[in-house]
Amino acid sequence: MAKYSSSGSQTLTSSIVTALGITSNTSTVQRNWIHEFLLANVGTPADLVTLHTAQRTTAPGTATTVTATKLDLADRVAQAVVGENHSAEPTYTANEELFEIPLNNRGTYKWQAAPGMELVLPATSGDGIGFGATHASAVTDWRVGALHSE
């Protein structure tokens, strides 16, 4: 199983915005596993709470392409489509939040899967996961880093 690291940034708005999306390639579908991720504010810190969500998607949206970094140089290039700084949001699957946490902007959060409890993405063309966040009035940048495999 090939392992990768990917990260992405976005600026908060009053509706959900996606900093990082990992989806199955449309020409070579594959399953993806998210093993861990880190959430952090990279803008000016303030005492406010942002709602962070990891949610299933059925289409990747429009984003800046991210090249997933191979953790083992002997592995192949990632087949997953990875994107950051979405200008058009992914198509989120209703009621399919895999993770949701309100987080103070002065803090960071790391999620690491227990063995066998990874977030698993189906081998379906364009299906994946989006890491989004929202705040009613804050305008600050935030970042998501993820370790994943396929």
PyMOL commands that set and color helices and strands:
alter all, ss='L'
color gray80, all
select strands_A, chain A and resi 3-11+17-23+32-41+49-59+62-65+69-70+81-88+91-104+108-112+119-121+128-134+141-149
alter strands_A, ss='S'
color yellow, strands_A
deselect
rebuild
show_as cartoon
